[in-house]
Amino acid sequence: MSESLTINRKFHVTKKRDGRKHLQTGVAPSKPTGRVPRITRLLALAHRCHRLIQDGTIINQSELAHYGQISTTRMTQIMWMDNLAPDIQEEILFLPNTVKGRDPIKEAEIRPIAKTLDWKRQREMWQAIKDSQAVNPNQR
């Protein structure tokens, strides 16, 4: 019995940290294009900083600013992002990647919203920003 056996499998090659190549089964995962918007990264940082303070790992925002090598004023601006209404935070966290050019929403536009403690007013201000983006998407 001298029959040949052929097995067809999909595979891809990945590189490990040390540069060695490694075979993986299946199709290679597609890499996302573009970059995560800065406002999304800052909101994620605000969540992380809040958790560090809450857990007692860091005493306060001043210590956090010291370790982050930024001013306490800047740290306060970042931490304000945590005051946004949950639905606004969710929208910011799931903003599409910026493929080319500038981010459509800038942090300076979000700061006044984050300073407002009334979530209803925050939602109105957020909607105004989104509406201005829809009207003038190329002007930014």
KOLMI-67472 format. One line per field, with one value per residue (C-alpha): residue in three letters; y, z, x. Coordinates in steps of 0.02 Angstrom, whole numbers. Layout:
# KOLMI-67472
type c(ALA;...) $
py c(Y;...) $
pz c(Z;...) $
px c(X;...) $
END
This chain:
# KOLMI-67472
type c(MET;SER;GLU;SER;LEU;THR;ILE;ASN;ARG;LYS;PHE;HIS;VAL;THR;LYS;LYS;ARG;ASP;GLY;ARG;LYS;HIS;LEU;GLN;THR;GLY;VAL;ALA;PRO;SER;LYS;PRO;THR;GLY;ARG;VAL;PRO;ARG;ILE;THR;ARG;LEU;LEU;ALA;LEU;ALA;HIS;ARG;CYS;HIS;ARG;LEU;ILE;GLN;ASP;GLY;THR;ILE;ILE;ASN;GLN;SER;GLU;LEU;ALA;HIS;TYR;GLY;GLN;ILE;SER;THR;THR;ARG;MET;THR;GLN;ILE;MET;TRP;MET;ASP;ASN;LEU;ALA;PRO;ASP;ILE;GLN;GLU;GLU;ILE;LEU;PHE;LEU;PRO;ASN;THR;VAL;LYS;GLY;ARG;ASP;PRO;ILE;LYS;GLU;ALA;GLU;ILE;ARG;PRO;ILE;ALA;LYS;THR;LEU;ASP;TRP;LYS;ARG;GLN;ARG;GLU;MET;TRP;GLN;ALA;ILE;LYS;ASP;SER;GLN;ALA;VAL;ASN;PRO;ASN;GLN;ARG) $
py c(0;149;286;463;564;753;863;1041;1160;1346;1418;1578;1626;1743;1817;1803;1942;1872;1867;1680;1625;1519;1425;1457;1363;1455;1616;1763;1891;2054;2202;2354;2504;2676;2727;2740;2920;3018;3056;2868;2837;2979;2911;2739;2821;2914;2748;2668;2814;2814;2628;2654;2785;2683;2527;2628;2595;2783;2905;3049;3139;3238;3079;3010;3168;3155;2975;3017;3167;3287;3435;3413;3527;3411;3259;3345;3377;3193;3137;3248;3128;3006;3126;3101;3014;2826;2828;2967;2870;2716;2815;2887;2716;2644;2786;2718;2721;2874;2814;2974;3155;3225;3150;3211;3252;3344;3336;3525;3505;3373;3467;3584;3433;3338;3488;3491;3378;3370;3219;3286;3445;3339;3239;3401;3468;3300;3296;3473;3415;3262;3368;3491;3343;3280;3451;3491;3325;3395;3560;3486) $
pz c(0;-63;-67;-30;99;80;222;187;336;352;452;474;540;688;766;951;1053;1031;841;822;700;762;663;714;653;564;468;531;624;533;608;642;533;602;782;935;958;1093;1187;1201;1270;1395;1457;1480;1574;1686;1729;1768;1877;1970;2004;2070;2193;2242;2276;2384;2270;2248;2385;2282;2115;2163;2190;2028;1935;2013;1954;1783;1770;1728;1822;1948;1841;1692;1801;1861;1681;1640;1797;1752;1610;1741;1779;1608;1597;1570;1397;1341;1409;1314;1152;1177;1216;1056;938;773;743;659;492;435;486;652;777;749;933;1035;1222;1238;1173;1305;1456;1479;1470;1600;1718;1710;1844;1772;1657;1562;1520;1477;1352;1270;1256;1188;1058;1003;975;877;772;730;676;559;479;456;451;340;429;581) $
px c(0;97;-34;20;-72;-91;-148;-200;-198;-194;-50;46;217;236;391;424;503;677;655;627;493;349;216;36;-117;-256;-261;-158;-263;-283;-192;-299;-260;-232;-206;-314;-374;-283;-444;-477;-303;-321;-488;-412;-267;-391;-476;-309;-253;-418;-398;-220;-282;-433;-327;-207;-59;-40;-88;-158;-153;2;102;32;86;258;281;208;326;185;113;-25;-133;-113;-150;-309;-362;-337;-431;-580;-614;-675;-820;-899;-1068;-1047;-1127;-1009;-860;-918;-932;-758;-683;-757;-712;-645;-459;-386;-318;-235;-234;-289;-408;-586;-616;-486;-462;-483;-660;-698;-628;-778;-893;-793;-797;-987;-1060;-1236;-1243;-1393;-1296;-1143;-1246;-1309;-1131;-1068;-1206;-1158;-979;-1037;-1154;-1015;-907;-1044;-1065;-879;-784;-643;-621;-533) $
END
